[in-house]
């Protein structure tokens, strides 16, 4: 009886020891994986000035590649096709910006007249009850405001210089991204064969399959983002038209373009719509427009965008929200924009690894002799 009890305790101790050893091994693996992930994030942060143009160039290439591929199918060489689609794309973007600028310029006199009337109405309201401010009081308040601006001129100048530096860096990044997009379109078809020749046929087959799937994922991201921006622009544009706000079409176009710039783009476009409504149509219209902008952007950012991107990128809506939050906290606006496609690319890699592991496990199961189970050891006859 005592021997059986000792054997039972020995079996439990062996099972506990096996479980602890298994947990220790996997804890070490998880810790090493977390360390590798942290090092990758650190390296990306150190090389962000290089990584940023590459990511932008890849996203631009997803837009330019379909027409370039069509031109190549008609007999044009890759360099000429890449040049044509890049020049046409820049011309279309420049034409849209020029049309918006001319429309805004034509509406400026009307807005200026409305602004003058609004200032006059504000002065009349301030001179009446309950404020009862006289012209001298208004002049004194304006003078105090000017003195406050003069005292803060140093910080304002520093902010302007910082903003100018950021704009210059953005322009340089955009130019580098365009050049990279040209080379990606021109030589993209030769990239996967080059990878196969570089790392070997066996590993190259896996890598090229993953890269092709990531490429499809990036295209889906751009299309879903365009759909979200279009819906945002349509509903805000309809609100502007219904309320009779001038420059409705240019403001809707700016809303569409701003939708590709996370957080800041939508914020600036919405603020411009509310400001134009305030200056041209008064406070009531501006408040209604503000409500429309807030509702549309909240629905678009918290409901529509996660749902569309989760379907096109095969990511859950909650995952999209979490990765956008993490990307924003780590890399700001750029992190908010690139976090979703990067997470989708990581998901593509994980799914492919799961497929490979599943395929190998099936092969191992079929290679076992009949009646034997993997991991089963021979037992001595009792």
C-alpha positions, 0 to 999 in steps of 0.5 A, spaced: 500 500 500 505 504 501 509 502 495 503 504 491 502 511 494 509 512 493 509 511 486 502 515 485 506 521 488 512 520 484 507 520 478 504 526 480 511 529 481 514 527 474 507 530 471 508 537 475 516 537 473 514 536 466 509 541 466 514 546 470 519 545 465 514 546 459 512 552 462 519 555 463 521 553 456 515 557 453 516 563 457 523 563 455 521 563 448 516 568 449 521 573 452 526 572 447 520 573 442 518 580 446 525 582 446 526 581 438 519 585 437 522 590 441 529 591 438 525 591 431 521 597 433 527 600 436 531 599 429 525 602 425 524 608 430 532 609 429 531 608 421 524 612 421 527 617 416 528 611 411 522 607 413 517 612 412 519 613 405 519 606 403 512 605 406 509 611 403 512 609 396 509 602 397 502 605 398 503 609 392 505 603 388 499 600 390 495 605 386 499 606 380 501 599 379 494 597 376 494 602 370 502 601 369 500 593 368 495 594 363 500 599 359 505 593 360 500 588 357 499 593 351 507 593 349 510 598 353 516 597 357 516 598 364 520 604 365 515 608 360 509 605 363 512 607 370 513 614 368 506 615 364 502 613 370 507 617 375 506 623 371 499 622 370 497 621 377 501 627 379 497 631 374 490 629 376 492 630 383 495 637 381 488 638 377 484 637 383 488 642 387 488 647 382 480 646 381 479 647 389 484 653 389 480 656 384 473 655 387 476 657 393 478 664 390 472 665 387 468 664 393 473 669 397 469 675 396 462 672 398 466 670 404 469 676 406 463 680 405 459 675 410 465 676 415 465 683 415 457 683 416 459 678 422 464 682 425 459 688 425 453 684 428 458 682 433 460 689 435 453 691 435 451 685 440 457 687 444 455 694 445 448 692 447 446 688 454 448 685 457 455 687 456 454 694 454 461 695 451 463 702 448 467 703 442 473 705 447 472 698 451 473 694 444 479 698 442 482 697 449 480 689 449 483 689 442 490 693 444 490 688 450 490 682 445 495 685 441 500 686 447 499 679 449 501 676 442 507 681 442 509 678 449 508 671 446 512 672 439 518 668 441 514 662 442 510 663 436 516 664 432 519 658 435 513 654 433 513 657 426 520 655 425 518 648 428 512 647 423 516 650 417 522 644 419 516 639 419 513 641 412 520 641 409 521 634 412 515 632 409 516 635 402 523 631 402 519 625 404 514 625 399 519 626 393 523 620 396 517 616 396 515 618 389 522 616 386 521 609 390 514 608 387 517 609 380 522 604 381 517 599 385 513 600 379 518 599 374 522 593 377 516 590 381 515 584 376 523 582 377 523 583 385 520 576 386 525 572 382 530 576 384 528 574 392 528 567 389 535 567 386 538 570 392 535 566 398 534 559 394 528 556 391 525 553 397 525 559 402 524 563 396 518 560 395 515 561 402 518 569 402 515 570 395 508 567 397 508 572 403 510 578 399 505 577 394 499 576 399 502 582 403 501 586 396 494 584 396 493 586 403 496 593 401 491 594 395 485 592 400 487 597 405 488 603 400 481 601 397 478 601 404 481 607 406 478 611 399 471 608 400 471 611 408 474 618 405 469 618 400 463 616 404 466 622 409 466 627 404 459 625 401 455 626 407 459 632 410 458 635 403 451 634 403 450 637 409 454 643 407 449 643 400 443 643 405 445 648 409 447 653 403 454 654 405 459 656 400 464 652 397 461 646 399 464 642 393 471 644 395 470 643 402 468 636 400 474 635 396 478 637 402 475 632 406 476 626 401 483 628 401 484 629 408 481 622 410 488 619 407 491 623 413 489 620 420 486 624 425 489 631 423 486 631 416 479 629 418 480 635 424 482 640 419 477 639 414 472 639 419 474 645 422 474 649 415 467 646 414 465 649 421 469 656 420 466 657 413 459 656 415 460 660 421 463 666 417 458 666 411 451 663 414 452 665 422 452 661 429 446 657 428 449 654 421 456 653 424 453 649 430 449 645 426 455 644 421 459 642 427 454 637 429 454 634 422 462 633 422 462 630 429 457 625 428 460 623 421 467 623 423 465 619 429 461 614 425 466 613 420 472 613 425 469 608 430 464 604 426 465 604 419 472 604 418 474 598 423 468 594 419 471 595 412 478 595 414 477 588 418 473 585 412 478 587 407 484 586 411 481 580 415 482 583 421 477 584 427 474 591 428 477 591 435 484 589 433 484 595 428 482 600 434 487 597 438 493 597 433 491 604 431 491 607 438 498 603 439 501 606 433 499 613 434 502 613 441 508 610 438 509 614 432 504 619 432 500 621 426 504 616 421 503 611 426 496 612 426 496 611 418 501 605 417 499 601 424 493 598 420 497 595 414 503 593 418 498 589 423 495 586 417 502 584 414 503 581 420 497 577 420 498 575 413 505 572 416 502 569 422 496 566 417 502 563 413 506 560 418 499 557 421 498 554 414 505 551 413 505 548 420 498 545 419 501 542 412 507 539 416 503 536 421 498 533 416 504 530 413 507 527 420 500 524 421 500 520 415 507 518 415 506 514 422 504 507 421 497 504 422 496 503 429 501 508 432 500 515 434 505 520 434 509 521 441 506 514 443 511 509 446 512 502 447 509 499 454 512 493 457 507 488 458 504 487 465 
